[in-house]
Amino acid sequence: MAWYEISLDELEHNEGEKKRRITEPRQKAVKLSEMMIERVLRQLGVDTTLPKELIHEQQRLMDIDIREMDEKQLMILCAMLKKDFNPKSLGYYIYQHNEPVAFISDPYIQHNKVKISIEPYDTRIHFDETEAGLIPS
């Protein structure tokens, strides 16, 4: 059995680095995804200032569905369709009346920045490129 020692200062430093390099960027990435989904919902007529239950009720009444494509689902779909796995297809697909409205990718890091790809499939959905790059503090 091996024992390791670390000073309290070093432990606190490591925890601070973990928070700065991992925890906070992940939280910002999730927040960025939520902001982009909210933006699409607003453009479809959903009042996103209301509590979550009422937002979900509006989505139900307007027949808006948000489907997340995770890695496992995408691998199964690619195998069924005999297509190559493309991680750029991971993210949120937004439908209204079972018609695709927009795709919002999972966050990814490029050039030390958290980014999201957005593909509108409906003319009601539009994004200003500078607006899409904003990350809340």
C-alpha positions as CSV (number, residue, x, y, z in Angstrom):
1,M,0.0,0.0,0.0
2,A,1.3,3.5,-0.9
3,W,0.7,6.7,1.0
4,Y,0.8,10.1,-0.5
5,E,1.0,13.4,1.3
6,I,0.0,16.9,0.1
7,S,0.0,20.1,1.9
8,L,-3.2,22.0,2.7
9,D,-2.0,24.9,0.5
10,E,-1.3,22.6,-2.4
11,L,-4.7,20.9,-2.0
12,E,-6.5,24.3,-2.0
13,H,-4.5,25.4,-5.0
14,N,-5.4,22.2,-6.9
15,E,-9.1,22.6,-6.0
16,G,-9.0,26.2,-7.2
17,E,-7.4,25.1,-10.5
18,K,-10.0,22.4,-10.9
19,K,-12.7,25.0,-10.4
20,R,-11.1,27.5,-12.8
21,R,-10.2,25.0,-15.5
22,I,-13.0,22.4,-15.3
23,T,-16.0,23.3,-13.2
24,E,-16.6,26.9,-14.3
25,P,-16.1,26.2,-18.1
26,R,-18.6,23.3,-17.8
27,Q,-21.1,25.6,-16.1
28,K,-20.6,28.3,-18.7
29,A,-21.0,25.7,-21.5
30,V,-24.3,24.5,-20.0
31,K,-25.5,28.1,-19.6
32,L,-24.6,28.9,-23.2
33,S,-26.7,25.9,-24.4
34,E,-29.6,26.9,-22.2
35,M,-29.4,30.5,-23.6
36,M,-29.5,29.3,-27.2
37,I,-32.4,26.9,-26.6
38,E,-34.3,29.8,-24.8
39,R,-33.6,32.0,-27.8
40,V,-35.1,29.5,-30.2
41,L,-38.1,29.0,-28.0
42,R,-38.7,32.8,-27.8
43,Q,-38.5,33.0,-31.6
44,L,-41.2,30.4,-31.8
45,G,-43.4,32.4,-29.5
46,V,-42.7,30.9,-26.1
47,D,-42.6,33.3,-23.1
48,T,-39.4,32.1,-21.4
49,T,-39.7,34.6,-18.5
50,L,-42.3,32.3,-16.9
51,P,-41.6,29.5,-14.5
52,K,-40.3,26.2,-16.1
53,E,-43.7,24.4,-15.6
54,L,-45.4,27.1,-17.7
55,I,-42.7,27.1,-20.3
56,H,-43.1,23.3,-20.7
57,E,-46.9,23.8,-20.9
58,Q,-46.5,26.4,-23.7
59,Q,-44.2,24.0,-25.5
60,R,-46.8,21.3,-25.2
61,L,-49.6,23.5,-26.5
62,M,-47.4,24.8,-29.4
63,D,-46.2,21.2,-30.1
64,I,-42.5,22.1,-29.6
65,D,-40.2,19.2,-28.8
66,I,-36.6,19.4,-27.7
67,R,-34.7,16.2,-28.3
68,E,-31.2,15.6,-27.1
69,M,-28.9,13.4,-29.2
70,D,-26.3,11.9,-26.9
71,E,-23.3,9.8,-28.0
72,K,-25.0,6.4,-27.4
73,Q,-28.1,7.4,-29.4
74,L,-26.0,8.8,-32.2
75,M,-23.9,5.6,-32.4
76,I,-27.0,3.5,-32.7
77,L,-28.5,5.8,-35.3
78,C,-25.2,5.8,-37.3
79,A,-25.1,2.0,-37.2
80,M,-28.7,1.7,-38.3
81,L,-28.1,4.1,-41.2
82,K,-24.7,2.7,-42.0
83,K,-23.1,6.2,-41.6
84,D,-19.9,7.3,-40.0
85,F,-20.1,8.6,-36.4
86,N,-19.9,12.4,-36.4
87,P,-19.6,14.0,-33.0
88,K,-20.7,17.4,-34.5
89,S,-24.2,15.9,-34.6
90,L,-24.4,15.7,-30.8
91,G,-26.7,18.3,-29.2
92,Y,-30.3,19.5,-29.2
93,Y,-32.7,19.1,-32.0
94,I,-35.8,21.4,-31.7
95,Y,-39.0,20.4,-33.5
96,Q,-42.4,22.0,-33.9
97,H,-45.2,19.8,-35.3
98,N,-42.6,17.1,-35.9
99,E,-40.7,19.3,-38.3
100,P,-37.1,20.3,-37.5
101,V,-36.8,24.0,-36.5
102,A,-33.2,24.2,-35.3
103,F,-30.1,22.3,-34.1
104,I,-27.9,23.5,-31.3
105,S,-24.7,21.5,-30.9
106,D,-23.2,20.4,-27.6
107,P,-20.6,22.9,-26.4
108,Y,-17.1,22.3,-27.6
109,I,-13.8,24.1,-27.0
110,Q,-12.0,25.7,-29.9
111,H,-9.1,28.1,-29.6
112,N,-9.6,28.2,-25.8
113,K,-13.2,29.4,-26.2
114,V,-16.4,27.5,-25.5
115,K,-18.4,27.4,-28.7
116,I,-21.8,26.1,-29.9
117,S,-22.8,25.5,-33.5
118,I,-26.4,26.6,-34.4
119,E,-28.2,25.5,-37.5
120,P,-31.6,27.1,-38.1
121,Y,-33.9,25.0,-40.3
122,D,-36.8,27.5,-40.2
123,T,-37.0,31.1,-41.4
124,R,-38.3,32.2,-38.0
125,I,-35.0,31.2,-36.4
126,H,-32.0,33.5,-36.7
127,F,-28.9,34.4,-34.7
128,D,-26.6,37.3,-34.7
129,E,-23.1,35.7,-34.7
130,T,-21.7,38.2,-32.1
131,E,-24.7,37.5,-29.9
132,A,-24.2,33.7,-30.1
133,G,-20.7,34.1,-28.8
134,L,-21.6,35.7,-25.5
135,I,-21.0,33.7,-22.4
136,P,-22.5,34.8,-19.1
137,S,-20.2,35.3,-16.2
